[in-house]
Amino acid sequence: MSTLKNESPSIQKIHLIGICGTAMGSVAGMLHDLGYQVTGSDERVYPPMSTFLEHKGIRIMNGYQPSNLDHRPDLIVVGNAISRGNPELEHALDQRLSYMSLPETLKHFFLRSSHNLVVTGTHGKTTTTSLLAWLFHDAGKAPSFMIGGIPLNFQQGCQKQSGAHWILEGDEYDTAFFDKRSKFIHYLPELVIINNVEFDHADIYANLDEIKKSFRHLVGIVPRNGMIVLNADDPNALDVTRQAHAQLLEVGFSENAAIRITDLQAGPDGTSFTLLNTRFTVPLYGRHNVHNTAMTLVAAHSYQIPLQQLQKSLPAFRGIKRRMEVRGEKAGITVVDDFGHHPTALTETIAAFRQRYPGRRLWALFEPRSNTTRRAIFQKELPEALAQADGVLISAIARAEQLDPHDRLNVDQVVEDIRKKGRPAWHEADANALIERLLPELKSGDVVAVFSNGGFDGLIEKLLGRIDS
């Protein structure tokens, strides 16, 4: 049983508010497997998470109501999306019921007795965490993992396995309505990977310095016998680790890197490179993916996984849903889904598309949906990034009515700035209008890259349905 259950034997019944979130549902399943009586509530109860929980025998209550707590749970886990005003949460507070955030729950029930590897950074966390989990898994270490996406090697984002290691995607976003520290602060890291540090999450951080402060907090809790693997080519990553007590391993392309990446070469099977005097091939494209791969190799090798084993495992990595994921090909037109939304991620991913599809015309379809890209913060950077494609179409700002007009991204200006760079660009009101604009422009051989951190109103399915075979 878990540490917390041993310390608090009165905990038998656990209720999760917001149970159908990917991480919440996965943790609910793991708590059930530990022997707790688990229930939960959500206002969006639908497959696949609802069927996963029902298969476990976990009762889900549709909607948030005070009556959902009539069974008086011993502990309530409050999801990150739950805020004050939620009637179920308000009732829990009124009744002085015990509650925790999801990261706290992971720490107390699962992480205290394990070796925890935490992958952090503004970009690339999901791919890097998935790859690290795969390297450990393929080496027979049976790691547990929590990933903010669906790795194709595992087909689920969170799983408790029998090994001694937990591999976690460390999000810098805040923990819960009552805990504004970053989630990664709770994960008891033995090893931390820092991919990069940039400004993002404008809804909770005022500037880059606040983000760096949070990363310094993380660096400050890595034990002296732990390790930090960092991007030697990122000045901000170097800056936040200056006062580290743990060993630093700097990985990068520059001559200043302690562990250098050299001899990059893109080919039909992905990208090959040399690291630690060993030649590797990863089925990914883009300099950023090579950098993140190299840090996972250094981390895995530090846990005594032989380089020859890593050489064998790497080509079998299948990638992540919504990370350069090919969704279909019709009439010679390839449609690809990607989660990219930050200007740096867009720039790097478009460059990766160029490597993967050399000589083909590339269309970038972008939805300003994140809490940062909806704002005018990247007014200059977004045109620079998107103009790396051959043509650009941008939808209306998601939830624009929630923002003051002076704070919103000026999409028309983004389009004008892209046109000034010699690229065709349009701004359309919604997915349907965007498809109508794009279809007459498409030719066999084109690649359509759809960038959104949401559903984009089903654009990909609609577009594939409209392209003539």
Helices and strands as residue ranges (DSSP letters): H 3-7, E 13-17, H 22-33, E 37-42, H 49-56, E 59-62, G 66-69, E 75-78, H 87-94, E 99-101, H 102-106, I 107-111, E 115-120, H 125-138, E 144-146, E 158-159, E 165-169, E 174-176, E 179-182, G 183-186, E 191-194, H 208-219, E 227-231, H 235-240, E 247-252, E 259-260, E 262-267, E 270-275, E 278-282, H 287-302, H 307-313, G 314-316, E 325-330, E 333-338, H 343-356, E 362-366, G 376-378, H 381-386, E 391-394, G 400-402, H 411-420, E 425-427, H 431-438, G 439-441, E 447-451, G 456-458, H 459-466
